[in-house]
């Protein structure tokens, strides 16, 4: 497993991390024993970065990680959580009072005195340019509630606004073979500023695994069923905002490219390795619903791809995907 420095946190993390939205909610049911087995398998495979949020299962994901941390003292795992979506997405709710309440809850869930990294969880765009918000976050650092802070964003412009702030440690953004816009400005700006990049939704909600067809049925409580058109949150979080049928067709072609580029590897592993290879990326955070999936994802951290693969990804994106997503996010 390769390791990298997570921006201004100064922490060393695995290039393949673990996203734990699946262990909380919105991806179908995962029972506690299976969730803990996922965390075990990921760590055993070299993963040292877990990403969660206070709203994943109303704290279930954080609580499961807290249980795992207590059973694995000294694991060396960095845990990033997020805050800001426990109330309506209104600018005035991003206050020091609410930040204290949210981080206190996350510290209790995780069983820690100081949170390693707290990220604003895709707040309204205006929040990213508010001096008072960053002052409040600096106060939490001074008080010892958090060690560092970052942001999770939907749009490139939001990422650039955050990167310009002197104490932002990291930016989490959707980056995958179906979402290339961050490569143009965000990654270079982050690298120049020493800000870490956490790449989320790296498999386009599973599309890039090549396992789905137009007949695939997702559970009623899976966001890939109930958020196809942005009914519950930003549609870009589901299949990266790509129309499902278009995504299935493009994913089939990506699978062929992956097979040629890395015989013996899965399309998902190639997709993860491609994201990890982008200059400036600190960690890629695929989710997993089983120990087997966690181990397979982690194996991508040692996969090298041929030089021409990136150009093939770009050609596929420009032809089939760009028109529907590039200017929107």
Phi, psi and omega in degrees: 000126174287154175233154180217163175276131181274075174052222185283000173290332184076000182277145174267127182228160178289144182293332168255116176258199179225119170275136188243022172303318182301331183278351180258303186188173168073012176228021188090171187281137170228117183283169188299317182295320178293321180297315179294328177293325176298313180298318177300310184296318179299312181295318178299333180271005174106003180284128180234021179219116176249135177244132181218192176201154183291344180260358178289104184066030181055040179101354182299317180299313178300317183296321177296318178296320176301318176300316180294318180299319180295328180275351184226054180302138180078018183293336183079010180279133171268130180247123174254131174240181182223158178214159174122356183245020176272355179226169177306145183282072180239137187308316186294346179280352180269075186238163179300320179302313180289322178301317179298316181296316182293316181289328175298319179295316180294322178296321178293316180299318184274346179072037181231156177278323182232127177283134182299313183207127176243132181242136170296132192265080177049060180285177174303147185305323183297335182297326185294343181248015183264114180302323183296327178296314181291326175299318179296319178294320176299323178298318178298323176295314180299325181279351179085007179287327179226149178273328182200163178223155178213194180223152169246131190234161171261322191244151179301318182298325178293319178298316182294322177297319181289320181300329181289347180278135190291338184249004176289122185273328187206157174232128175256130186212150176290125180213119177198182183295346176255008180213085187262350186305322180301338180295332188288315184233320189295310183296316177298319180295319180295316180299318181294328182269352183076025179265135179285150175245122174255116184268115180252168184052044187290345179251016181051052180058032177097346181305317186285359171286340181076012185266349187259149176234176178295344181263358180297134180249128178257150182300156181299328181263020177259127183299339177289350172260309191268354180239026182304328184240023178077030182293331186245330177200183186307126183297340178295342178282346182248115184056028180058020180083004180277135173309134189301312182296320176298317180297321178298316179296314181293324179294325177297320178290321177299321180299320177295318178298319181294321180297320179288325185284324185216076179305133180097341176266156176277162176300321179297317179297320178294318179299318179292317180297323178297315179297315181299332182281351182287130182302130179101345179286128178272312181206148178249134190239071173293151173270171178207141179250001178212158178298321180300316180294321179298318179293319180296318178298316182298328180298337178295341180293348179245008185268132176248140183249153180292158186301324186279356186294320181301321179294323178293322177297316180298319180295318178297315180298311183299324184281317191248339191241321189311313187301330185267343186232336195297313184278342184286322182242000000 
